[in-house]
Amino acid sequence: MSDQAAIGLIGLGTMGANLALNIAEAGHRIAVHNRSPDKTRAFHEQAGALRDRIVPTETLEDLVDALASPRTILMMVPAGAPVADQIDALVPLLAEGDILIDGGNSDWTDSRDRATALGDRGIGFLGLGVSGGAEGARHGPSLMAGGHEAAWAAAETVLTSIAARFGDVPCAAYFGDGGAGHYVKTVHNGIEYADMQMIAEIYGLMRDGQGRTAADISAVFDRWNGAALESYLVEIAAEVAAVIDPATGRPILDVIADRAGQKGTGRWTVMDAQRRAAPLPAVEAAVTARVLSGEAALRAEGEHLFPESDALPPLTDAELEGALIAGKILAYSQGFTLLSVARGEEGWIMPLDTVARTWRAGCIIRSAMLDDMATALEEGTCARPLAFAPTFAERLRAHVPALRRVVAAAVAAGLPVPALSAALQHFDQLRQSRGTANMIQALRDRFGAHGFERTDRPGEGGQHGPWVATDGSA
Amino acid sequence: MSDQAAIGLIGLGTMGANLALNIAEAGHRIAVHNRSPDKTRAFHEQAGALRDRIVPTETLEDLVDALASPRTILMMVPAGAPVADQIDALVPLLAEGDILIDGGNSDWTDSRDRATALGDRGIGFLGLGVSGGAEGARHGPSLMAGGHEAAWAAAETVLTSIAARFGDVPCAAYFGDGGAGHYVKTVHNGIEYADMQMIAEIYGLMRDGQGRTAADISAVFDRWNGAALESYLVEIAAEVAAVIDPATGRPILDVIADRAGQKGTGRWTVMDAQRRAAPLPAVEAAVTARVLSGEAALRAEGEHLFPESDALPPLTDAELEGALIAGKILAYSQGFTLLSVARGEEGWIMPLDTVARTWRAGCIIRSAMLDDMATALEEGTCARPLAFAPTFAERLRAHVPALRRVVAAAVAAGLPVPALSAALQHFDQLRQSRGTANMIQALRDRFGAHGFERTDRPGEGGQHGPWVATDGSA
């Protein structure tokens, strides 16, 4: 029995291999398997001091035989059909009570359906969001779990032992049944899109509006990383801006093409948000920006047709920093509101402060500010936006004026700031007690007899203007 | 045979009843049916001079018997399950070659699936987008058809005879198989959302930023309706702003609650656009604004927490008009680009100039500008945005400066202009040949080894920065 492994892992790509090493290093015996046995053998041979805790297996049957019962298998294969195929291949080999964990970037609705289907066959299932890239996988990722609670109870010890830690607290948590874990990961990625896009926008203002060098911009991000904006993304923004391309001797940022890829999670997030009527304008803007980054020929034609550009009005570094702080708070606030809506609709546990805590280390959006967000979300009721929590409302009062100046300046100069601008527009709508939808509703009643509510008869919908016939033909 | 009706219609709600009268008035004999026979009888009795051409029927069997063969039946029942149930009830009564037309606001994917399912049984099907509200249905709607081409050929004469006309050209067209017609209608509605939202934003600047009365605002819209912005929506904006509420003696706009309803087509449009990676920022902003209009308590709290407001910098009426012209062109350009992408992906005919022509009269977004758009889309290649067509590029060069001044002023004053702002941000990204996605891609390569393209080696993806180990562990 002591020979048997505590956990199995399938798929020795970058993430899988690094997670396997991480698990072994945490003291667990792990059986590994890859479609190609050569890869499995090579992985085992290169595992150095950890070799003894790693059991290479050539077939799925070998893998299953190598595991202590109940068996726990972590699948690190590409999302979509490969995960489905892997599950189909494994199920006949498993016994009731065994557990499958999908650690890929799966669509949360797939995880929801798989939890149901596997549960019906007595197999435990976790959909596990893993963030932190290759480095995180190796030394401590952020882990967001959803699925069967009993499966979490069984796998918790191993998963917690390999997770990143913020102080003493491991960044691993269970958020609810079905696809809860992958849902949290998807929203994490959506926020990551907004975070990166806002950094890119501020970078663009410094580069194109202020004519600053990459080295100078690096120094600015580096300074910001020592204060309110302390975060992994700002840290590596400073880092990449300082790097010189060995081939040309130029700053590498100036050599990298302005085309950003995407793997779909950002888009999934905004589509889900639209479906729930809890939209995420800052993330939507970031997803759109990535799409447009792929349209180089069109943008060249656009610049040719519309070359006009005014100088960027003067902006201090403190204003740019304030804009990024305010924009970031607003984007995160939108993201947490979506989580709150989804939690209610799906019946998930998902305490928002635990989500924030799980993101404090290990994952790509880790930052000092997330610790304060965890505290604020603990105090606040979940129905209120994070932006309205006292500590963040105070920061917004301090920094939104800078965000306004930066967005207005960029608009005047014709430099795009879509995510910062979308965050601000959303905020300005949220602080307008009397909006302008009365005009929209008047128009809708005028052309379609859709009805409206009167301010002097609140709660009574279906009122009509004198332009609508009242004989029922409306 | 001469007694038999040319077409049958099911569902005598507002839209159905008005379409039936329209069809009868156009000289066609029409058999009508409603779930409740009382409604059918009442409709027939109130049809006045048109009574003789209308055949009331009590059962579906009666309806089917009343029709000339091949039978054509227009269903005007609510989208979703009611349409599916109606089809299920009708199919057993029909013969091969008969035709069903769904004139409701159906999801285009439902129409696609129904065309396939009915086609397999030898029944012709059209998914028909009908725009124009009750008035349009009675006197001439805009009709957007998709489905079986043979069904269109059979129904074309009747449908064309009841459609709105722009000059001599009927606003009715066939756009391709499956859900093409309902797709065009959905995008129409998305554009309608943006159109109305931009009107509401300009109204808000006049009301809240310039302190103008509804009567004054009405006069401004009325003037604009006599020039470049001539359109049904600007016309009725002027009209509703002038109306006095009989109950209070106040302008009715000031009595209508600022909460706008929505029936889903706007949201469908932006979700479909996201799925196709052809995003519609102006429509997204408009959908979000409607969602936020429903959050009155939250907005009141927001205003309390963040009361700061600077005065709106001076803006002339010409600047406000220019902003609305530019915003409108940009929103429509985004919409036509989505149609172009969808057409390619779905294999639809859907000439974009025909779409614009079909929208010139009858529908809610009808306007003088759509005639120019039809001409521009005829000349242009479909892959280029409408905004880049010479006549519209020229208008944008003339009016974008006003849009910039208006958005910058609103941002400074804290008055929301989300759709105008989103349209402008999209435009500014489209005219930036060197964007800032190089920063995003540098970050993605730094944390996830996602790779980038180098500007000096175009077409070779998968390059990495010196921060990435090249031994494959990335």
Chai-1 contact restraints between the chains, C-beta under 6 A:
chainA,res_idxA,chainB,res_idxB,connection_type,confidence,min_distance_angstrom,max_distance_angstrom,comment,restraint_id
A,G133,B,F447,contact,1.0,0.0,6.0,A-B,restraint_1
A,G133,B,G448,contact,1.0,0.0,6.0,A-B,restraint_2
A,M196,B,I440,contact,1.0,0.0,6.0,A-B,restraint_3
A,M196,B,L443,contact,1.0,0.0,6.0,A-B,restraint_4
A,A200,B,T436,contact,1.0,0.0,6.0,A-B,restraint_5
A,A200,B,M439,contact,1.0,0.0,6.0,A-B,restraint_6
A,A200,B,I440,contact,1.0,0.0,6.0,A-B,restraint_7
A,Y203,B,T436,contact,1.0,0.0,6.0,A-B,restraint_8
A,Y203,B,M439,contact,1.0,0.0,6.0,A-B,restraint_9
A,G204,B,T436,contact,1.0,0.0,6.0,A-B,restraint_10
A,I236,B,L443,contact,1.0,0.0,6.0,A-B,restraint_11
A,I236,B,R446,contact,1.0,0.0,6.0,A-B,restraint_12
A,V240,B,A442,contact,1.0,0.0,6.0,A-B,restraint_13
A,V240,B,R446,contact,1.0,0.0,6.0,A-B,restraint_14
A,I252,B,G465,contact,1.0,0.0,6.0,A-B,restraint_15
A,L253,B,N438,contact,1.0,0.0,6.0,A-B,restraint_16
A,L253,B,A442,contact,1.0,0.0,6.0,A-B,restraint_17
A,V255,B,R454,contact,1.0,0.0,6.0,A-B,restraint_18
A,V255,B,T455,contact,1.0,0.0,6.0,A-B,restraint_19
A,I256,B,N438,contact,1.0,0.0,6.0,A-B,restraint_20
A,I256,B,Q441,contact,1.0,0.0,6.0,A-B,restraint_21
A,I256,B,A442,contact,1.0,0.0,6.0,A-B,restraint_22
A,I256,B,F452,contact,1.0,0.0,6.0,A-B,restraint_23
A,A257,B,E453,contact,1.0,0.0,6.0,A-B,restraint_24
A,A257,B,T455,contact,1.0,0.0,6.0,A-B,restraint_25
A,D258,B,R434,contact,1.0,0.0,6.0,A-B,restraint_26
A,D258,B,G435,contact,1.0,0.0,6.0,A-B,restraint_27
A,D258,B,A437,contact,1.0,0.0,6.0,A-B,restraint_28
A,D258,B,N438,contact,1.0,0.0,6.0,A-B,restraint_29
A,R259,B,A437,contact,1.0,0.0,6.0,A-B,restraint_30
A,A260,B,A437,contact,1.0,0.0,6.0,A-B,restraint_31
A,A260,B,I440,contact,1.0,0.0,6.0,A-B,restraint_32
A,A260,B,Q441,contact,1.0,0.0,6.0,A-B,restraint_33
A,G261,B,H450,contact,1.0,0.0,6.0,A-B,restraint_34
A,R267,B,Q274,contact,1.0,0.0,6.0,A-B,restraint_35
A,V270,B,Q274,contact,1.0,0.0,6.0,A-B,restraint_36
A,M271,B,M271,contact,1.0,0.0,6.0,A-B,restraint_37
A,M271,B,Q274,contact,1.0,0.0,6.0,A-B,restraint_38
A,Q274,B,R267,contact,1.0,0.0,6.0,A-B,restraint_39
A,Q274,B,V270,contact,1.0,0.0,6.0,A-B,restraint_40
A,Q274,B,M271,contact,1.0,0.0,6.0,A-B,restraint_41
A,A277,B,V291,contact,1.0,0.0,6.0,A-B,restraint_42
A,P279,B,T288,contact,1.0,0.0,6.0,A-B,restraint_43
A,P279,B,V291,contact,1.0,0.0,6.0,A-B,restraint_44
A,P281,B,T288,contact,1.0,0.0,6.0,A-B,restraint_45
A,E284,B,E284,contact,1.0,0.0,6.0,A-B,restraint_46
A,T288,B,P279,contact,1.0,0.0,6.0,A-B,restraint_47
A,T288,B,P281,contact,1.0,0.0,6.0,A-B,restraint_48
A,V291,B,A277,contact,1.0,0.0,6.0,A-B,restraint_49
A,V291,B,P279,contact,1.0,0.0,6.0,A-B,restraint_50
A,L292,B,Q429,contact,1.0,0.0,6.0,A-B,restraint_51
A,S293,B,G435,contact,1.0,0.0,6.0,A-B,restraint_52
A,S293,B,A437,contact,1.0,0.0,6.0,A-B,restraint_53
A,R299,B,L430,contact,1.0,0.0,6.0,A-B,restraint_54
A,R299,B,Q432,contact,1.0,0.0,6.0,A-B,restraint_55
A,R299,B,S433,contact,1.0,0.0,6.0,A-B,restraint_56
A,A300,B,S433,contact,1.0,0.0,6.0,A-B,restraint_57
A,G302,B,L430,contact,1.0,0.0,6.0,A-B,restraint_58
A,G302,B,R431,contact,1.0,0.0,6.0,A-B,restraint_59
A,E303,B,R431,contact,1.0,0.0,6.0,A-B,restraint_60
A,E303,B,S433,contact,1.0,0.0,6.0,A-B,restraint_61
A,L305,B,F388,contact,1.0,0.0,6.0,A-B,restraint_62
A,L305,B,A393,contact,1.0,0.0,6.0,A-B,restraint_63
A,F306,B,R431,contact,1.0,0.0,6.0,A-B,restraint_64
A,I364,B,F447,contact,1.0,0.0,6.0,A-B,restraint_65
A,F388,B,L305,contact,1.0,0.0,6.0,A-B,restraint_66
A,A393,B,L305,contact,1.0,0.0,6.0,A-B,restraint_67
A,R404,B,V411,contact,1.0,0.0,6.0,A-B,restraint_68
A,R404,B,A412,contact,1.0,0.0,6.0,A-B,restraint_69
A,V407,B,V411,contact,1.0,0.0,6.0,A-B,restraint_70
A,A408,B,A408,contact,1.0,0.0,6.0,A-B,restraint_71
A,A408,B,V411,contact,1.0,0.0,6.0,A-B,restraint_72
A,A408,B,A412,contact,1.0,0.0,6.0,A-B,restraint_73
A,V411,B,R404,contact,1.0,0.0,6.0,A-B,restraint_74
A,V411,B,V407,contact,1.0,0.0,6.0,A-B,restraint_75
A,V411,B,A408,contact,1.0,0.0,6.0,A-B,restraint_76
A,A412,B,R404,contact,1.0,0.0,6.0,A-B,restraint_77
A,A412,B,A408,contact,1.0,0.0,6.0,A-B,restraint_78
A,G414,B,D428,contact,1.0,0.0,6.0,A-B,restraint_79
A,P416,B,Q425,contact,1.0,0.0,6.0,A-B,restraint_80
A,P416,B,D428,contact,1.0,0.0,6.0,A-B,restraint_81
A,P416,B,Q429,contact,1.0,0.0,6.0,A-B,restraint_82
A,P418,B,Q425,contact,1.0,0.0,6.0,A-B,restraint_83
A,S421,B,S421,contact,1.0,0.0,6.0,A-B,restraint_84
A,S421,B,Q425,contact,1.0,0.0,6.0,A-B,restraint_85
A,Q425,B,P416,contact,1.0,0.0,6.0,A-B,restraint_86
A,Q425,B,P418,contact,1.0,0.0,6.0,A-B,restraint_87
A,Q425,B,S421,contact,1.0,0.0,6.0,A-B,restraint_88
A,D428,B,G414,contact,1.0,0.0,6.0,A-B,restraint_89
A,D428,B,P416,contact,1.0,0.0,6.0,A-B,restraint_90
A,Q429,B,L292,contact,1.0,0.0,6.0,A-B,restraint_91
A,Q429,B,P416,contact,1.0,0.0,6.0,A-B,restraint_92
A,L430,B,R299,contact,1.0,0.0,6.0,A-B,restraint_93
A,L430,B,G302,contact,1.0,0.0,6.0,A-B,restraint_94
A,R431,B,G302,contact,1.0,0.0,6.0,A-B,restraint_95
A,R431,B,E303,contact,1.0,0.0,6.0,A-B,restraint_96
A,R431,B,F306,contact,1.0,0.0,6.0,A-B,restraint_97
A,Q432,B,R299,contact,1.0,0.0,6.0,A-B,restraint_98
A,S433,B,R299,contact,1.0,0.0,6.0,A-B,restraint_99
A,S433,B,A300,contact,1.0,0.0,6.0,A-B,restraint_100
A,S433,B,E303,contact,1.0,0.0,6.0,A-B,restraint_101
A,R434,B,D258,contact,1.0,0.0,6.0,A-B,restraint_102
A,G435,B,D258,contact,1.0,0.0,6.0,A-B,restraint_103
A,G435,B,S293,contact,1.0,0.0,6.0,A-B,restraint_104
A,T436,B,A200,contact,1.0,0.0,6.0,A-B,restraint_105
A,T436,B,Y203,contact,1.0,0.0,6.0,A-B,restraint_106
A,T436,B,G204,contact,1.0,0.0,6.0,A-B,restraint_107
A,A437,B,D258,contact,1.0,0.0,6.0,A-B,restraint_108
A,A437,B,R259,contact,1.0,0.0,6.0,A-B,restraint_109
A,A437,B,A260,contact,1.0,0.0,6.0,A-B,restraint_110
A,A437,B,S293,contact,1.0,0.0,6.0,A-B,restraint_111
A,N438,B,L253,contact,1.0,0.0,6.0,A-B,restraint_112
A,N438,B,I256,contact,1.0,0.0,6.0,A-B,restraint_113
A,N438,B,D258,contact,1.0,0.0,6.0,A-B,restraint_114
A,M439,B,A200,contact,1.0,0.0,6.0,A-B,restraint_115
A,M439,B,Y203,contact,1.0,0.0,6.0,A-B,restraint_116
A,I440,B,M196,contact,1.0,0.0,6.0,A-B,restraint_117
A,I440,B,A200,contact,1.0,0.0,6.0,A-B,restraint_118
A,I440,B,A260,contact,1.0,0.0,6.0,A-B,restraint_119
A,Q441,B,I256,contact,1.0,0.0,6.0,A-B,restraint_120
A,Q441,B,A260,contact,1.0,0.0,6.0,A-B,restraint_121
A,A442,B,V240,contact,1.0,0.0,6.0,A-B,restraint_122
A,A442,B,L253,contact,1.0,0.0,6.0,A-B,restraint_123
A,A442,B,I256,contact,1.0,0.0,6.0,A-B,restraint_124
A,L443,B,M196,contact,1.0,0.0,6.0,A-B,restraint_125
A,L443,B,I236,contact,1.0,0.0,6.0,A-B,restraint_126
A,R446,B,I236,contact,1.0,0.0,6.0,A-B,restraint_127
A,R446,B,V240,contact,1.0,0.0,6.0,A-B,restraint_128
A,F447,B,G133,contact,1.0,0.0,6.0,A-B,restraint_129
A,F447,B,I364,contact,1.0,0.0,6.0,A-B,restraint_130
A,G448,B,G133,contact,1.0,0.0,6.0,A-B,restraint_131
A,H450,B,G261,contact,1.0,0.0,6.0,A-B,restraint_132
A,F452,B,I256,contact,1.0,0.0,6.0,A-B,restraint_133
A,E453,B,A257,contact,1.0,0.0,6.0,A-B,restraint_134
A,R454,B,V255,contact,1.0,0.0,6.0,A-B,restraint_135
A,T455,B,V255,contact,1.0,0.0,6.0,A-B,restraint_136
A,T455,B,A257,contact,1.0,0.0,6.0,A-B,restraint_137
A,G465,B,I252,contact,1.0,0.0,6.0,A-B,restraint_138
